[in-house]
Amino acid sequence: MDLQSVFFNFTMDSIMSVFFGEKSNSLHGQTSEYARAYDVAHRALTKFFFSNMPLNSMIELLPFPFGNLGGLVDVVHRKLNPDWQELMAAKKVLDREALRIIEQAYNDPNLTKRSDLLALYMNDPDIKAMPKDQMFVYLRDTVLNFVIAGRDTTACTLTWM
């Protein structure tokens, strides 16, 4: 049995519960759409950067407006690269799912009684004072940062114990 896979599923289930207040059961094969998109994005980003490292280094040497990040060659390369396209598709799913979960929490009449991280943030007076669309983007980005920081680190640590 691949314990690392089990630990990655366990940590994603825990994160979905602790961060979002949403149940996920990826340990038993019922992965949430958010978890699937996170895995796809992680793989695609890693593959894109490692397989394109020499080309990206060369792009940085080109003069403006052709070179560097966001230069013409970089933009065209990303548009044509299947790994980048896969990453962008996964990012859309992550954004959509995060905003769905945030909207669900926002409309929850028991939000003040919830103890998940998302609810704690949403109950903060400074966050409540933000315009709704700004608050949703802020929460989406914050929670994704926690997922990035916590999921792989925790799963890898558990694997090495």
C-alpha positions in Angstrom: 0.0 0.0 0.0 1.3 3.5 -0.9 1.2 5.3 2.4 2.1 8.6 0.9 -1.0 8.6 -1.2 -3.1 7.8 1.9 -1.5 10.6 3.8 -2.1 13.1 1.0 -5.8 12.0 0.9 -6.0 12.2 4.7 -4.5 15.7 4.8 -6.8 17.0 2.1 -9.8 15.6 4.0 -8.6 17.3 7.1 -8.0 20.6 5.3 -11.4 20.5 3.7 -12.9 20.1 7.1 -10.7 22.4 9.2 -10.3 25.2 6.6 -13.7 25.1 4.8 -16.0 23.3 7.1 -16.8 20.9 4.2 -16.7 17.1 4.4 -14.5 15.3 1.9 -13.9 11.6 1.8 -10.9 11.1 -0.5 -9.6 8.3 1.8 -12.5 6.2 0.4 -12.2 7.4 -3.2 -14.8 10.2 -3.0 -12.5 13.1 -3.8 -13.9 16.6 -3.8 -13.6 18.7 -7.0 -11.3 21.1 -5.1 -8.9 18.3 -4.1 -8.8 16.9 -7.6 -8.1 20.4 -9.1 -5.4 21.0 -6.5 -3.6 17.8 -7.5 -3.9 18.5 -11.2 -2.6 22.1 -10.7 0.3 20.9 -8.6 1.3 18.3 -11.1 0.9 20.6 -14.1 2.9 23.4 -12.5 5.7 21.2 -11.5 5.8 19.5 -14.9 5.7 22.9 -16.7 8.5 24.4 -14.8 10.9 21.4 -14.8 10.3 20.5 -18.4 10.7 24.1 -19.6 13.6 25.2 -17.4 16.1 25.6 -20.3 13.6 27.5 -22.5 12.5 29.7 -19.6 16.2 30.6 -18.9 16.7 31.5 -22.5 13.5 33.6 -22.6 14.8 35.7 -19.7 17.9 36.6 -21.8 15.8 38.0 -24.7 15.4 41.8 -24.7 12.1 43.6 -24.0 9.4 43.2 -25.3 10.2 39.7 -26.3 11.9 38.3 -23.2 11.3 38.0 -19.5 8.2 37.0 -17.7 5.2 38.3 -19.5 7.2 39.1 -22.7 5.9 38.1 -26.1 7.8 34.8 -26.3 6.7 33.8 -22.8 3.1 34.6 -23.5 3.0 32.7 -26.7 4.9 29.8 -25.1 2.3 29.5 -22.3 -0.6 29.7 -24.7 0.8 26.8 -26.7 2.0 24.7 -23.8 -0.4 21.8 -22.8 1.0 21.7 -19.2 0.3 25.4 -18.8 -3.2 25.0 -20.3 -3.9 22.1 -17.8 -2.7 24.3 -14.9 -5.0 27.2 -16.0 -8.0 24.8 -16.3 -7.3 23.5 -12.8 -7.0 27.1 -11.5 -10.4 27.9 -12.9 -11.9 24.9 -11.0 -10.0 25.9 -7.8 -11.4 29.4 -8.1 -14.9 28.3 -8.8 -15.0 25.7 -6.0 -13.4 28.1 -3.5 -15.9 30.8 -4.3 -18.8 28.3 -4.1 -17.6 27.2 -0.6 -17.2 30.8 0.5 -20.7 31.8 -0.9 -22.2 28.8 0.9 -20.5 29.9 4.2 -21.5 33.5 3.6 -25.2 32.5 3.3 -25.0 30.1 6.3 -27.3 31.4 9.1 -25.1 29.5 11.6 -21.8 31.1 10.4 -21.1 32.7 13.9 -21.4 29.2 15.5 -19.0 27.5 13.0 -15.4 26.9 14.1 -13.7 26.2 10.7 -11.0 28.6 9.5 -13.1 30.1 6.8 -15.9 31.0 9.3 -13.4 32.5 11.7 -12.1 34.7 9.0 -15.6 35.6 7.8 -16.6 36.6 11.3 -13.7 39.0 11.8 -15.0 42.6 11.8 -12.3 43.8 9.4 -13.2 41.1 6.9 -16.9 41.8 7.3 -16.3 45.5 6.5 -14.9 44.6 3.1 -17.1 44.8 0.0 -18.5 41.3 -0.8 -16.5 40.7 -4.0 -13.3 41.9 -2.4 -13.9 39.7 0.7 -14.5 36.6 -1.5 -11.3 37.1 -3.5 -9.3 37.8 -0.3 -10.7 34.6 1.4 -10.1 32.5 -1.7 -6.5 33.5 -1.9 -5.9 33.2 1.9 -7.4 29.7 2.1 -5.5 28.5 -1.0 -2.3 29.8 0.6 -3.1 27.7 3.7 -3.8 24.7 1.6 -0.5 25.1 -0.3 1.4 25.6 3.0 -0.2 22.8 4.9 -1.2 19.9 2.7 2.0 18.7 1.1 4.1 19.6 4.1 1.9 17.6 6.5 1.5 14.6 4.2 5.3 14.4 3.6 6.0 14.7 7.3 3.6 11.9 8.1 5.2 9.8 5.4 8.7 10.2 7.0 7.5 9.4 10.5 
